[in-house]
Amino acid sequence: MVLTFTGSYFIQLFFNDSHSSISNIICSEGLSYPLYFLFFKYLLDTLFTHRKSSWAITWIFAFLLTCVREQLTWTLLLCCGTGPKVFSDRSRRSRAGAWAVSLLIAILIFFSTTQISVATNRMHHGLNTHNSMGRSVILATAAYCSSPQDAKAFPELSVERTVFLAINEHIEETRSGERFAPEGLYQRFAYYSAHYDTLKDHLSSVMEDAGIPADDSGIYYSIAATLAVRNVKTLFRHVLLNFYAGMIRSITDFRRYLTAAAAILYCIALGWLAIFSRYKTMVWERTLLGTALIASVINAAFVAFGVFALSRYMFYNLPILYVSGEICFFRTIALWQEHRNLQHQGPDETA
């Protein structure tokens, strides 16, 4: 596995046309999916056994996942939740210390992976910047939810105003903004999915025409923050739609006739969690299903603020959820049979 990861990294680094390591290219998902399943395996082992070795391996896999695909940076949050399980003695002070150590490790991993990307760009392109995907995603989402009146938020003759006007002109020409989206949840999401990449990919040419240095990420975040503040309601509605689609696609496809099926499946899962919480013998099943659901929610929320909820972004927990459901289903049958047998036993037999 380590050789595969290393080989893929260097092939990407030295043999692709751009001579750069980009953590969001599609072929990286050939690594991210198996790495994620190994991560989840050791995450569960840590939650059940509280072994420090499993805890350390979980962090290692989270680091690898963050290197392979930045989208999976949220796995660091799951790792933080395991710290109190391993090092806490149930006192408030020890729990706080475990959380602090876990957060420190997560921050160190995040900044280390960022610096790896910056060092790669500096070595091959002379650019002191992270890869451009993250900043483009943030600005594209904010621009998609913007309106022409937002130009007033930028000073006259400023670079930010020039850039925004150019972006808005592109949105008007291609009708690739939220204000042009049709009514209806599914229609709006389909519209966003069809126009998002066009808008995101156009940002680099806008910045180049405005004379923005390639390693200047600050202007991306500055414009995005200004637009987000001015369009909080629109952005919030957009994020909710993206989150909704992400949760549906975490368990099935995002189609009108499958939404009810997804809702039923989630209700069944929550029902199992409620029932199993009453039985000490069901801790393993409850933890497995609960962790998979939490991971799905965090992943959907993380994606909702950026790119649209593509199926390949959301399917990480899909097999885990279905396997968890299968296990819970058979455990429910066994539990029902056990209760039925006890009811058929006479007083002498139960005594």
PyMOL commands that set and color helices and strands:
alter all, ss='L'
color gray80, all
select helices_A, chain A and resi 2-15+26-49+52-68+70-87+92-125+133-144+148-153+159-174+178-180+185-209+218-230+232-249+256-276+280-304+311-314+318-344+347-350
alter helices_A, ss='H'
color red, helices_A
deselect
rebuild
show_as cartoon
